Amino acid sequence: MKEKAFKITFALIAVVAVALGILYGKTAGMERRERTEIINGYKRAFYETSELIHAMQVNLKKLTVTGSAETEKELLFEIARQAEGAQSNLSSLPSYDETIVSTMKFVNQTGDFSKSLAQKLINGGAVSEEDRNNINILLENISNLALAMDEAAAAFEEGRLKFSKQKTSGEDTDDQPIEPVKKYPSLLYDGPFSDGQTDEINRIPGVEINGKDAERALERSVDIPYKSILMDENENVYDFTIETDIGSMYAGVSKKGGHVLYLISSGGNQKEILTAEECISYAKKYLNARGFPEMTESYYRKFAGVITVNLAPVQNDVILYPDLVKVNVSMESGKIIGFEMTGYYVNHREREFIEPIISEDEAALRISDNLTVKAIKKALIPDGKQEKLCYEILAQNNGDEFLVYIDCETGEEREIFQVVDTQEGTLVE
């Protein structure tokens, strides 16, 4: 496929974002409510398109650095699916604008290319040098498009652009900007395998406790003064509502074993006084004081003066990601104002690890030649209902960092994530 088939200038992409921002619809003569519904539909289409474009950008980046043919197929099919979603959203926008039509064509070509290349791999082919050139062209163009959509989203939120209808002579209009349906949707999550926890509470070992014992267990876990605790009994969990000076908190204690599985609190708006390192230290001290084993921090994110830290136990220098816990720490006081520990209590146990059949050096040779290795650790990762011992390889390509997981037993690439530095923390996607 020729380069010109994919080439889109940044100027054109920027115009697309502005065109999406103005979105003049033919809504003259309609009732205000009906016009607002149409505008909200345009807003949803814009934000969903933006989310899908960013997801395609991430997967194209992964495609340039993966060393696994199986991962290549999975990424290509995922890009094709995301392109279909973006195409559907774009088609719901006013199509008389030439730039929107051009963007739809570009997204459609990206999806068609991805499906075609995936089918080539299924039929026993391999990614050629020409294919890789086309992937890089797609990545460059979609990165520019993602940047332009970020700028448009920021302009909406700051009121510099607004979704509006065309103003018609003599018609009553509201000149105030209509707020976006939601803030620009983040595709990031706060650590590898942070969404891989299970809620199979019935698997938690231990004897069943009564409500009073559950309340006492909760009292030992609450790190801030509270005014009252109310209990509600459910099938596997005692649910609690706790009133504190920073608002209501909600907790769950397992009937089997009497473990506090979660503590949820909005935390209010905390002042950002403490550093991330200090908060991570408070989280570790909190866990250590309650009998948890040695923990190592993974990644974290900050929001409204609260930092969410991912921590996983370590056994024989192996990070146990299935046993991951999340701890919310106030950056104002250092107090623990929330946590999620269900995965830990469901999964945690002593493991017997296989002897790797490949060494660290051999694992490093299994990743893409486009990547430069920075660090290697051993990690146990969730793989459906199973667990796999892998080498976790932190590697770099053109300023981007990636985590690649190579199976210690088979040498296969199991997972790949991109590491992203943001104002909220170091995250992966």
C-alpha positions in Angstrom: 0.0 0.0 0.0 1.5 3.3 -1.1 2.4 6.0 1.4 0.2 8.6 -0.2 -2.8 6.4 0.5 -2.4 7.2 4.2 -0.8 10.7 4.1 -2.9 13.4 6.0 -1.3 16.7 6.8 -1.4 18.1 10.3 -3.1 21.2 9.1 -6.0 19.1 7.8 -6.2 17.2 11.0 -6.3 20.4 13.1 -9.1 21.7 10.9 -11.0 18.5 11.6 -10.8 19.1 15.3 -12.0 22.7 14.9 -14.8 21.5 12.6 -15.9 19.0 15.3 -15.8 21.8 17.8 -18.1 24.1 15.9 -20.5 21.5 14.5 -23.1 23.7 13.0 -26.2 21.6 12.7 -29.3 22.3 10.7 -31.5 22.7 13.7 -33.3 26.0 13.0 -36.9 26.0 14.1 -36.5 23.1 16.5 -37.4 23.4 20.2 -34.5 24.0 22.5 -34.7 20.6 24.1 -34.6 18.8 20.7 -31.7 21.0 19.6 -29.8 20.2 22.9 -30.3 16.5 22.3 -28.8 16.7 18.9 -25.8 18.7 20.2 -25.3 16.2 23.0 -25.3 13.4 20.4 -22.5 15.3 18.6 -20.6 15.7 21.8 -20.9 12.0 22.6 -19.7 11.1 19.1 -16.7 13.4 19.4 -15.6 12.1 22.8 -16.1 8.5 21.8 -14.2 9.1 18.6 -11.4 10.7 20.6 -11.2 7.7 22.9 -11.0 5.3 20.0 -8.4 7.3 18.1 -6.2 7.3 21.2 -6.7 3.6 21.7 -5.7 3.0 18.1 -2.6 5.1 18.6 -1.5 3.0 21.6 -2.1 -0.3 19.7 -0.2 1.0 16.7 2.7 1.9 19.0 2.6 -1.6 20.5 2.5 -3.1 17.0 5.9 -1.4 16.2 7.6 -3.0 19.1 6.0 -6.4 19.7 8.1 -9.5 19.0 5.2 -11.9 18.8 3.3 -12.8 15.7 0.3 -13.8 17.9 0.3 -10.4 19.6 0.5 -8.8 16.1 -2.7 -10.5 15.1 -4.5 -9.6 18.3 -3.4 -5.9 18.0 -4.4 -5.7 14.3 -7.9 -7.1 14.9 -8.3 -4.7 17.9 -7.3 -1.7 15.7 -9.8 -2.8 13.1 -12.5 -3.0 15.7 -11.6 0.4 17.1 -11.6 1.8 13.6 -15.1 0.5 13.0 -16.3 2.2 16.2 -14.6 5.5 15.2 -16.2 5.3 11.7 -19.6 4.7 13.2 -19.3 7.8 15.5 -17.9 10.0 12.7 -20.7 9.0 10.4 -23.2 10.4 13.0 -21.6 13.9 12.6 -22.6 16.4 9.9 -20.9 14.9 6.8 -21.0 18.0 4.6 -17.6 19.2 5.9 -14.9 17.9 3.6 -12.4 17.5 6.5 -14.7 15.1 8.4 -15.2 13.1 5.2 -11.4 12.9 4.8 -11.0 11.8 8.4 -13.6 9.1 7.9 -11.7 7.9 4.8 -8.4 7.8 6.8 -10.0 5.8 9.7 -11.6 3.4 7.2 -8.3 2.8 5.4 -6.6 2.2 8.8 -9.2 -0.4 9.6 -9.0 -2.1 6.2 -5.2 -2.2 6.3 -5.3 -3.8 9.8 -7.8 -6.5 8.8 -5.9 -7.2 5.6 -2.6 -7.6 7.4 -4.2 -9.7 10.2 -5.6 -12.1 7.5 -2.2 -12.3 5.9 -0.7 -13.4 9.2 -3.5 -16.0 9.7 -2.6 -17.4 6.3 1.0 -18.0 7.4 2.5 -14.7 6.1 4.7 -12.3 8.0 4.8 -8.5 8.4 7.0 -7.2 5.6 9.2 -4.1 5.5 6.6 -2.3 3.4 3.9 -3.3 6.0 6.1 -1.8 8.7 6.6 1.4 6.8 2.8 1.7 6.4 2.3 1.0 10.1 4.7 3.9 10.9 2.9 6.2 8.5 -0.4 5.3 10.1 1.1 5.9 13.6 2.5 9.3 12.6 -0.9 10.5 11.2 -3.1 9.1 14.0 -0.7 10.6 16.6 -1.3 14.0 15.0 -5.0 13.4 15.0 -5.0 12.4 18.6 -3.0 15.5 19.5 -5.5 17.8 17.7 -8.4 16.1 19.4 -6.8 16.6 22.8 -6.4 20.3 22.0 -10.0 20.5 20.9 -11.2 18.7 24.1 -9.2 21.1 26.2 -10.7 24.1 24.4 -14.2 22.7 25.0 -13.5 22.3 28.7 -12.0 25.8 29.0 -14.9 27.4 27.1 -12.7 28.5 24.1 -14.7 26.3 21.8 -18.3 25.1 22.2 -20.7 22.7 20.7 -23.4 24.8 19.2 -26.2 25.1 16.7 -26.3 27.6 13.8 -27.7 30.9 15.0 -30.6 31.9 12.9 -31.9 35.5 12.5 -34.7 36.2 15.0 -34.2 33.0 16.9 -33.7 32.8 20.6 -30.3 31.3 21.3 -28.2 30.6 24.3 -24.7 32.0 23.9 -23.3 30.1 26.9 -21.1 27.2 26.0 -22.6 23.8 26.6 -20.2 21.7 28.7 -18.9 18.4 27.3 -20.8 15.3 28.2 -17.8 14.2 30.3 -14.2 15.2 30.6 -11.9 13.7 28.0 -12.0 10.0 28.8 -8.7 8.6 30.0 -7.6 5.3 28.5 -4.9 4.9 31.2 -5.1 2.7 34.2 -2.8 2.8 37.2 -0.5 -0.2 36.8 0.0 -3.5 35.1 -2.8 -6.0 35.8 -4.6 -3.5 38.1 -7.9 -4.5 36.5 -7.1 -8.2 36.7 -8.4 -8.8 40.2 -11.2 -11.3 40.8 -14.3 -10.8 42.9 -14.8 -14.5 43.7 -15.2 -13.8 47.4 -16.4 -17.3 48.0 -12.9 -18.6 47.3 -11.5 -16.8 50.4 -10.4 -19.3 53.0 -11.2 -19.2 56.7 -14.0 -19.7 59.2 -17.2 -17.6 59.1 -17.5 -14.7 61.5 -20.4 -12.8 62.9 -21.3 -9.1 62.4 -19.7 -8.0 65.7 -16.4 -9.6 64.7 -16.6 -8.0 61.3 -17.2 -4.6 62.8 -14.1 -5.0 65.1 -12.0 -6.0 62.1 -13.2 -2.9 60.3 -12.4 -0.6 63.3 -8.8 -1.9 63.2 -8.6 -0.9 59.5 -10.0 2.6 59.5 -7.1 5.0 59.7 -9.1 8.2 60.5 -11.5 9.2 63.3 -15.1 8.2 62.6 -18.5 9.1 64.1 -20.6 6.1 63.5 -20.7 2.7 61.7 -23.8 1.0 60.3 -23.9 -2.6 59.0 -25.9 -4.4 56.4 -25.5 -8.2 55.9 -25.2 -9.7 52.4 -24.5 -13.2 51.1 -20.7 -13.3 51.4 -19.9 -9.9 52.9 -20.9 -7.6 55.7 -21.3 -4.1 54.2 -20.7 -1.0 56.3 -21.3 2.7 56.1 -18.9 4.8 58.1 -19.5 8.5 58.8 -16.2 10.6 59.2 -15.1 14.2 59.1 -14.3 13.8 55.4 -17.7 12.3 54.5 -19.2 8.9 54.2 -17.0 5.8 53.7 -18.1 2.4 52.6 -16.5 -0.9 53.4 -17.0 -4.6 53.0 -15.8 -7.4 55.3 -15.8 -11.0 54.1 -17.8 -13.4 56.2 -15.2 -16.1 55.7 -11.9 -15.1 57.3 -13.2 -11.6 58.4 -11.0 -9.7 56.0 -11.7 -6.1 55.1 -11.9 -6.3 51.4 -12.4 -2.7 50.4 -12.8 0.8 51.9 -14.2 3.5 49.6 -14.2 7.2 50.1 -14.3 10.2 47.9 -11.9 11.7 50.3 -13.1 15.2 49.5 -10.5 17.6 48.0 -7.3 17.1 49.9 -4.4 19.5 49.8 -1.3 18.2 48.0 1.3 18.6 50.7 3.1 15.3 50.9 5.2 13.9 48.0 4.4 10.7 46.2 7.3 9.0 47.8 6.1 9.9 51.3 2.6 8.7 50.5 4.0 5.4 49.2 5.9 5.0 52.5 2.7 5.6 54.5 0.9 2.9 52.4 3.6 0.4 53.1 3.7 1.2 56.8 -0.1 0.7 57.0 0.1 -2.7 55.3 3.1 -3.8 57.4 1.3 -2.9 60.6 -1.6 -5.1 59.6 0.5 -8.2 58.9 0.9 -8.0 55.1 4.1 -9.5 53.6 6.8 -7.5 51.9 5.2 -5.3 49.2 6.7 -3.5 46.2 5.0 -0.5 44.6 4.1 -0.6 41.0 2.6 2.5 39.5 0.4 5.2 40.9 -1.9 8.1 40.0 -3.0 11.3 41.8 -6.3 13.0 41.8 -7.7 15.8 44.0 -4.9 15.4 46.6 -5.4 11.6 46.9 -2.8 9.2 45.5 -3.7 5.6 44.5 -0.7 3.3 44.9 -0.6 -0.2 43.5 1.4 -2.6 45.6 2.1 -6.3 45.1 3.7 -8.9 47.4 7.1 -10.3 46.5 8.1 -14.0 46.9 11.6 -15.2 46.0 12.2 -11.9 44.1 9.0 -12.6 42.0 6.3 -9.9 41.9 2.9 -11.4 42.5 0.6 -9.3 40.4 -2.5 -11.5 41.0 -2.3 -10.5 44.7 -2.2 -6.8 43.9 -3.6 -4.2 46.3 -4.6 -0.6 45.8 -4.2 1.9 48.6 -5.6 5.5 48.6 -3.5 7.9 50.7 -4.3 11.5 51.5 -1.6 13.8 50.3 -2.6 16.2 53.0 -2.4 14.0 56.1 -0.8 10.7 55.0 -3.8 8.9 56.3 -5.2 5.8 54.5 -8.6 6.8 53.2 -9.4 3.9 50.9 -8.1 0.5 49.6 -9.1 -2.5 47.4 -7.7 -5.8 48.7 -10.2 -8.4 47.3 -7.7 -9.8 44.8 -5.1 -10.3 47.5 -7.4 -12.2 49.9 -8.8 -14.3 47.0 -5.4 -15.2 45.5 -2.7 -14.9 48.0 -0.8 -18.0 49.0 2.8 -19.4 48.8 3.6 -20.4 45.3 5.9 -23.0 43.9 7.6 -21.6 40.8 8.8 -23.5 37.8 12.5 -23.3 36.9 12.7 -21.0 33.9 13.9 -22.7 30.8 15.2 -19.4 29.4 17.6 -17.0 31.1 17.1 -13.2 31.4 19.6 -12.7 28.6 17.6 -15.1 26.4 14.3 -13.4 27.3 15.8 -10.1 26.3 16.5 -11.6 22.8 12.8 -12.5 22.4 11.6 -8.9 22.4 11.5 -6.7 19.3 14.8 -5.5 17.9 13.2 -2.0 18.0 13.4 -2.1 21.8 16.3 -1.3 24.1 16.2 -3.2 27.4 16.5 -1.0 30.5 15.6 -3.5 33.3 14.4 -7.1 33.8 12.5 -8.6 36.8 10.5 -11.8 37.4 6.7 -11.5 37.8 3.8 -13.8 38.2 0.9 -12.5 36.0 -2.8 -13.4 35.7 -3.7 -15.3 32.5 -7.4 -16.0 32.5 -7.9 -18.6 35.3 -4.2 -19.4 35.3 -1.0 -17.7 36.3 2.2 -17.4 34.3 5.7 -16.8 35.5 7.3 -14.2 33.2 10.2 -11.9 32.8 9.0 -8.3 33.1 11.2 -6.3 30.7 11.2 -2.6 30.8 12.3 -1.4 27.4 12.5 1.8 25.4 11.9 2.9 21.8 12.2 6.4 20.5 11.6 7.9 23.9 8.6 5.7 24.6 8.8 3.0 27.4 7.1 -0.4 27.3 6.7 -3.3 29.6 7.0 -6.7 27.8 6.2 -10.0 29.6 8.1 -13.0 28.3 6.9 -16.4 29.5 9.7 -18.1 31.5 8.6 -21.6 30.4 7.8 -21.1 26.7 9.7 -17.9 25.8 6.4 -16.5 24.3 5.4 -12.8 24.6 2.4 -12.8 27.0 1.6 -9.1 27.4 2.9 -5.7 26.3 2.0 -2.3 27.9 3.1 1.2 27.1 4.4 3.2 30.1 3.2 6.8 30.2 4.3 9.7 32.4 1.5 12.2 33.2 1.0 15.0 35.7 -1.1 12.4 37.7 1.7 9.9 37.9 3.4 7.1 35.9 0.8 4.9 34.4 0.5 2.1 31.9 -1.9 1.4 29.1 
